[in-house]
């Protein structure tokens, strides 16, 4: 019985083993030998390579997309809480909430405008000066990359990253008219400014076919890695125009208007420093070595600028102030913004040190000499620092860091003056000049329209009371309720 059982088990196993091959042999054209042949590998070498390339591309997109989403969050951190705290601490306590709310309001207002038409006007196909409407209402902006701008991240990620730049730029202007503009006038002004000034400038520098674009067919290729002209020159110059148009605050400069809380400004400046890594290193649009280079340049410039400002302040007043140190750091961050992805660490440090000194004199000497009331020194830091940084980029940029300039055959060209490209200084000056002109003309026109329609400035009584109460009906500090 045992032997019979073993024979039966062996026969069943043999049938199970052979039956698939027999079935295969019955296929049309199959011979008897086909039943016992091993099936050939269905994957060719070309298919294996293609599959591997897809996996590598997917991994790269995942890594780059992660970095860019973090960078977008860091840039938003710069507006709120960074800029809100920095500006909020610099005003008098009766205006702290109104000042902080102006930054917060840009996070909402500009996002809506950007989604509707702002992004399309900046990055859509158009002419050399303004984009079209192909991306309006977010049409065609989805999960697939836009190869013209960033081939390894979703188009949606690129759009939202650029949105954060559009958010902080008008928020910077609020520092010039702090404590004296109506809230509703500010909203209308900023909405128009985003469309009339920011979007065209962004298109000219970064948009495909833009007049100043260095990599996508610009007539005057201006090197602006992360927004020296687009963000800081336009906002700084517009801030000066606003300060001059609105006039001085009541009692300025005879009445002292010291910051009500340097502590808040100190925290805000530190948040700005951290967020600026997303601003500059994120502008590499990938998580590669260029992002590392921009990260290092950003940090070195900020440190050197804080030292430069502190040294000249110490020499002038025999004291080194906390407000001076943090203002110097911000000046260095501003100046390195256009250069971050084009310069080595030591030139980055030089740019920061120079900016710290120049911006100190703009804030401490030039403003007093001409008597304009740039309340929180938006022009002295951003307008002057952005201009200095854009020009110095044309001197220190090198192709070994970023080979962005190429001839018709794709050969890499020298980037800046020290590398042999003296003409780049001309391009930088053209870019700065256009940013200044657009900032002045566009801002003046918008101010005139808004002033004519609803008025810009609060009444003297409202200004004396403070904008927290007169514009918003609340106070930043309730000392009696806290006791």
Beta strands, then each sheet from edge to edge (+ up, - down):
end
